[in-house]
Amino acid sequence: MSERIYMSPPDVGELEEQAVLTAMRGGWIAPLGPDVDAFEVEMTERIGVKHAIALSSGTAALHLGLLTLGAKIGSVVVTSTMTFAATTNAIMYTGAEPYFIDCLPETGNMDPELLRKGLTRLRANGSNVAAIIPVDLLGKAIDYTRILEIAEEFGIPVLSDAAESLGATHKGKCVGSFGKASAFSFNGNKIMTTSGGGMLMTDDADIAQQVRYLATQARQPVVHYEHHDVGYNYRLSNILAALGRAQLSRLDSMILKRRNLRDEYKDLFSKIDGIEVFGTSEDIEDNAWLTAISVDNSITGWTTAELSKFLSEQNIESRPLWKPMHLQPIFAEFHGEISGASEKIFDSHLTLPSGSAMTAAQRRFVLEKIYEFVERGKSV
């Protein structure tokens, strides 16, 4: 195909176009406005929490969430090593030190037993642990039951990084409703988008009030501009909120399209030795944001890097899973509980085009090209 097929491009159309146009014609061009208010209400209803604060990014939601939980210089925040850099960057913004926890090999999500081990070690060292940030990898909820039990045992609040998992559930309960607060991302490649944007969800009124205050430059409620705290310009614009409302109304249908594509991948790879769709042994509550495969090159005779190179030549985007944070040069000085599971996933797994905007022709083309590569490998 001449047009590149991306992993997860925005899925927008006439509904979103009309929503943005209506917001513009209403005169609410600057940040905040009626669509922001309505978007927050609609998200609380969808997720089942009391408060939602629309922000400029998921990273902003993590940053402000951490500040409200007391993360600062001299404290530690325990987090997943298998994640995008934004999770750890938010920790660094506060001056706190990250402590990395490795993942379960079957899901890529935080390993509860390694979390317990890490918290035990940190307690013995006298560390001030401000929060735990587990990450829902590729749209699959962590084991919130076990993670929250361990967090409660140690008396440490959980700030959930649900950037990838809007629409997913854990034991029937919506992701975004667990812990003291949760952060969503509406970046352009997410399950739904506001172009750029995010949201903090919480049942805690004090957290919600503090996040709103800090996100609007920490301005005091007086006529003139007065500030007693360092604030941030983190609120979402009304126009982008209008886009988000249109996307939210289509969320379930977009998840269904991604799930149907995942099923097509499953069917293809069920016929090929050495390849499995990653993390899907029990994926009924997953939002299917990105579909990834695990490759055993001792069986296939080829690596994920070779497949990715071939797909790129066909104008098809693919990518390794996140390079673990403990392997990132910028974070190499920090410690954690590392089992090697995340490193193995990084070396042997590959994400494939998963977007809900893919046409039937694009889906067929991707599947055909993967099959062509596998058959070519057999003949070598």
C-alpha positions in Angstrom: 0.0 0.0 0.0 1.2 3.5 -0.8 -0.3 5.0 2.3 1.5 4.0 5.6 -0.5 1.9 8.0 0.2 3.1 11.6 -0.2 1.2 14.8 -2.9 3.4 16.4 -3.8 6.5 14.5 -6.7 8.8 15.7 -10.1 7.5 14.7 -12.1 10.7 14.0 -14.9 11.6 11.6 -17.8 13.8 11.0 -19.1 13.6 14.6 -15.8 14.9 16.0 -15.7 17.6 13.3 -19.1 18.9 14.2 -18.4 18.8 17.9 -15.3 21.0 17.5 -17.1 23.3 15.1 -19.9 23.8 17.5 -17.5 24.5 20.3 -15.7 27.1 18.2 -18.9 28.8 17.1 -20.0 28.9 20.8 -17.1 31.3 21.4 -15.3 29.1 24.0 -11.9 29.1 22.3 -9.8 29.6 25.5 -9.1 26.8 28.0 -12.1 25.7 30.1 -15.7 26.2 29.2 -19.0 24.2 29.0 -17.5 21.3 27.0 -14.8 20.8 29.7 -17.5 20.8 32.4 -19.6 18.3 30.5 -16.7 16.1 29.5 -15.7 15.8 33.2 -19.2 14.9 34.2 -19.5 12.3 31.4 -16.2 10.7 32.4 -17.3 10.4 36.1 -20.4 8.7 34.9 -18.5 6.4 32.7 -15.9 5.4 35.2 -18.0 5.6 38.4 -16.0 8.1 40.4 -17.0 11.4 42.0 -14.5 13.7 40.4 -12.7 14.2 37.1 -10.3 17.0 36.2 -9.6 17.5 32.5 -5.9 18.3 31.9 -3.4 19.0 29.1 -1.9 15.4 29.2 -1.8 12.2 31.0 1.6 13.2 32.3 0.1 16.3 33.8 -2.4 14.1 35.6 0.4 11.9 37.0 2.4 14.9 38.0 -0.4 16.7 39.9 -1.6 13.4 41.4 1.8 12.8 42.8 2.1 16.3 44.3 -1.2 15.9 46.1 0.1 12.6 47.6 3.2 14.2 48.9 5.9 13.2 46.4 8.9 15.5 46.8 12.6 15.6 47.2 13.7 12.9 49.6 10.7 10.6 48.9 10.4 7.5 46.8 7.7 6.6 44.3 7.5 2.9 43.4 6.5 2.2 39.8 6.5 -0.2 36.9 9.7 -0.5 34.9 7.7 -1.8 31.9 6.1 1.5 30.8 6.6 4.7 28.7 9.0 7.3 30.0 6.2 9.7 30.9 5.4 7.7 34.1 8.9 8.1 35.4 9.2 11.6 34.1 6.3 12.7 36.2 8.0 11.3 39.3 11.2 13.2 38.4 9.2 16.5 38.1 8.4 16.2 41.8 12.0 15.6 42.9 11.1 12.2 44.2 13.2 9.1 43.3 11.7 6.2 41.2 12.0 2.6 42.4 11.3 0.2 39.6 9.3 -3.1 39.9 9.5 -5.7 37.2 6.6 -7.3 35.5 4.7 -10.6 35.2 6.0 -12.3 32.0 2.5 -13.3 30.8 1.0 -9.8 31.0 3.8 -7.2 31.3 2.0 -5.7 34.3 3.6 -5.1 37.7 4.5 -8.3 39.6 2.7 -8.1 43.0 5.2 -10.3 44.7 8.1 -8.1 43.5 6.1 -5.1 44.7 5.9 -6.7 48.2 9.6 -7.5 48.1 10.4 -3.9 47.1 8.2 -2.3 49.7 9.7 -4.5 52.4 13.2 -3.5 51.4 12.3 0.2 51.3 10.7 0.0 54.7 13.8 -1.7 56.1 15.9 1.1 54.6 13.7 3.8 56.2 12.7 5.2 52.9 9.8 7.6 52.7 7.5 6.0 50.0 5.0 8.6 48.9 3.1 6.5 46.4 2.9 3.5 44.1 2.2 4.0 40.4 1.3 0.7 38.7 0.8 0.9 34.9 -1.9 -0.9 32.8 0.2 -2.2 29.9 -1.3 -2.0 26.4 -4.8 -1.6 27.8 -4.8 -4.6 30.2 -5.6 -3.8 33.8 -3.1 -4.8 36.5 -4.2 -7.1 39.2 -5.7 -4.3 41.3 -7.0 -6.7 43.9 -3.6 -7.9 44.9 -1.8 -4.6 44.3 -4.2 -2.6 46.4 -4.1 -5.2 49.2 -0.3 -4.9 49.3 -0.5 -1.1 49.2 -2.9 -1.1 52.1 -0.8 -3.5 54.1 2.1 -1.0 53.8 -0.1 2.1 54.2 0.9 3.6 50.8 -1.5 5.3 48.4 -1.9 4.1 44.8 -2.0 6.4 41.8 -3.0 4.3 38.9 -1.3 5.0 35.5 -4.3 4.1 33.3 -3.1 6.0 30.3 -3.4 3.0 28.0 -6.5 1.3 29.6 -9.6 3.5 29.3 -12.5 1.2 28.8 -10.9 -1.8 30.4 -12.2 -3.3 33.6 -10.9 -5.4 36.5 -13.4 -7.9 37.9 -16.2 -5.9 36.3 -15.1 -2.5 37.8 -13.9 0.3 35.5 -10.2 1.1 35.3 -9.8 4.6 36.5 -11.8 3.9 39.7 -9.0 2.2 41.6 -6.6 3.7 44.2 -6.6 7.2 45.5 -6.6 8.6 42.0 -6.0 7.5 38.4 -4.6 9.2 35.3 -5.9 8.8 31.7 -4.2 9.9 28.5 -6.1 11.2 25.5 -3.0 11.4 23.3 -3.4 11.0 19.6 -2.5 7.3 19.6 -4.8 6.3 22.5 -8.0 4.3 22.5 -9.8 7.7 22.2 -8.2 11.1 21.8 -8.5 14.8 22.4 -5.5 15.4 20.2 -3.4 16.0 23.3 -5.0 15.8 26.8 -5.5 13.7 29.9 -7.7 13.4 33.0 -7.3 12.7 36.7 -10.0 10.6 38.3 -10.7 10.4 42.0 -13.3 10.0 44.7 -11.3 12.2 47.0 -12.7 15.7 47.1 -9.5 17.2 48.6 -7.3 15.7 45.9 -9.7 17.0 43.2 -9.7 20.5 44.6 -6.0 20.6 44.9 -5.4 19.3 41.4 -7.8 21.9 40.0 -6.0 24.6 41.9 -2.5 23.6 40.8 -3.6 23.1 37.2 -4.8 26.7 36.9 -1.5 28.4 38.0 -2.5 28.1 41.7 -4.3 31.4 41.5 -6.0 32.6 44.6 -9.7 33.5 44.5 -9.3 37.2 44.4 -9.8 39.8 41.7 -6.1 40.5 41.2 -3.5 37.8 40.4 -2.1 36.4 43.6 -0.2 33.2 44.1 0.9 31.4 47.3 2.1 28.2 45.6 3.8 27.2 42.4 1.1 26.4 39.8 1.0 24.9 36.4 -0.8 25.6 33.1 -2.3 22.2 32.8 -6.0 22.6 32.1 -7.6 21.2 28.9 -9.0 23.5 26.3 -12.8 23.7 25.6 -12.3 22.8 21.9 -10.3 19.7 22.8 -12.9 18.7 25.4 -15.6 18.9 22.7 -13.5 16.4 20.6 -13.2 14.2 23.7 -17.0 14.1 24.3 -17.6 13.0 20.7 -14.9 10.3 21.1 -16.3 9.1 24.4 -19.7 8.5 22.8 -18.0 6.1 20.4 -15.6 4.5 22.8 -17.4 1.1 23.0 -17.6 0.8 19.2 -13.9 1.7 18.8 -12.9 -0.9 21.4 -15.0 -3.5 19.6 -13.2 -2.8 16.3 -9.8 -3.3 18.0 -11.0 -6.5 19.7 -12.2 -7.8 16.3 -8.8 -7.1 14.8 -7.1 -8.8 17.7 -9.3 -11.9 17.0 -8.1 -11.9 13.4 -4.5 -11.8 14.7 -5.2 -14.7 17.1 -6.7 -16.7 14.2 -3.6 -16.1 12.1 -1.0 -16.9 14.7 -2.9 -19.9 16.0 -1.6 -21.6 12.8 2.0 -20.5 13.2 4.4 -22.2 15.6 6.5 -20.0 17.9 4.2 -17.0 17.8 1.5 -16.0 20.3 -0.7 -12.9 20.8 0.7 -11.4 24.0 -1.3 -11.2 27.2 -4.5 -12.6 26.0 -5.0 -15.8 28.0 -7.7 -13.9 29.9 -8.3 -10.7 28.0 -12.0 -10.3 28.1 -11.7 -7.2 30.3 -8.9 -5.7 28.2 -9.6 -2.7 25.9 -7.4 -4.2 23.2 -5.6 -0.8 22.7 -2.5 -2.4 21.1 -2.1 -6.0 20.1 1.4 -7.4 20.5 3.0 -10.8 19.7 5.6 -12.8 21.5 8.1 -14.6 19.2 10.2 -17.6 20.1 13.0 -17.3 17.4 14.3 -20.7 18.3 11.2 -22.0 16.7 10.4 -19.4 14.1 14.0 -19.0 12.8 13.5 -15.2 12.6 13.3 -12.4 15.1 10.9 -9.6 15.8 13.4 -7.1 14.4 13.4 -9.0 11.1 9.6 -9.0 10.9 9.5 -5.3 11.9 12.0 -4.5 9.1 9.9 -6.4 6.5 6.7 -4.7 7.6 8.3 -1.3 7.4 9.3 -2.0 3.8 5.6 -2.7 3.2 4.7 0.7 4.8 3.4 -1.0 7.9 4.3 0.4 11.3 5.3 -1.9 14.1 7.4 -1.4 17.3 9.0 -3.3 20.2 7.2 -3.0 23.5 8.5 -0.3 25.9 12.2 -0.4 26.7 12.2 -0.9 30.5 12.9 2.2 32.5 15.8 0.6 34.4 17.5 0.2 31.0 17.0 3.8 30.0 20.3 5.8 30.3 18.6 8.7 32.1 17.2 6.4 34.8 20.1 4.0 35.1 21.2 5.3 38.5 17.9 4.2 40.2 17.2 0.9 41.9 14.4 -1.6 41.9 13.3 -5.2 42.0 14.3 -6.5 38.6 13.6 -10.1 37.5 14.5 -9.8 33.9 10.9 -10.4 32.7 10.6 -6.9 31.1 13.9 -7.2 29.3 12.8 -10.5 27.8 9.5 -8.9 26.6 11.4 -6.0 25.1 13.7 -8.4 23.2 11.0 -10.8 21.9 7.7 -8.9 21.6 6.4 -6.7 18.8 3.3 -4.4 18.7 1.3 -4.5 15.5 -1.2 -2.2 13.8 -4.3 -2.1 16.1 -6.2 1.0 15.3 -10.0 1.2 15.1 -9.8 3.4 12.1 -8.1 0.7 9.9 -10.1 -0.2 6.9 -11.0 -3.8 5.9 -8.5 -3.5 3.1 -5.7 -2.4 5.4 -6.5 -5.2 7.8 -6.3 -7.8 5.1 -3.1 -6.3 3.8 -1.4 -6.4 7.2 -2.4 -10.0 7.8 -1.4 -11.1 4.3 2.0 -9.5 4.6 2.7 -11.1 8.0 1.7 -14.5 6.5 3.9 -13.8 3.5 6.9 -13.1 5.7 6.3 -16.3 7.8 6.0 -18.4 4.7 9.1 -16.9 3.2 11.0 -17.7 6.4 10.0 -21.4 6.1 11.5 -21.7 2.6 14.9 -20.2 3.6 
